[in-house]
Amino acid sequence: MTGIDLPDGEYTAVVDGVEDGLATVFFERDGDEVGDAVLDASRLPPDGGHADAVLSVTLDGGRIEAASYEPEETERRAEAAQDRFDRLSERPPSDEGA
């Protein structure tokens, strides 16, 4: 594992998954994905160490200086993803009888 190759500052981070003590994390700024990293899962807040957890992080020198779990944003994103899935899984109207 190497440092996080992003400029110092504040980011939104989304945990993609945690396996064997390592977390794959995607970093966003202003709604755009700007990078990713594989980190020791112990660097994440205990309540944010799961897939799809949304975190607010501050990077300094390629390392996480501070991180906090954002449960409301995590829930909002989960609901939005479920809504998209539900809309996509609906069957289109049948052409029969037309």
Secondary structure as GFF3:
##gff-version 3
##sequence-region A 1 98
A	DSSP	beta_strand	9	19	.	.	.	ID=ss1
A	DSSP	beta_strand	22	29	.	.	.	ID=ss2
A	DSSP	beta_strand	32	40	.	.	.	ID=ss3
A	DSSP	three_ten_helix	41	43	.	.	.	ID=ss4
A	DSSP	three_ten_helix	46	48	.	.	.	ID=ss5
A	DSSP	beta_strand	54	60	.	.	.	ID=ss6
A	DSSP	beta_strand	63	69	.	.	.	ID=ss7
A	DSSP	alpha_helix	71	89	.	.	.	ID=ss8
###
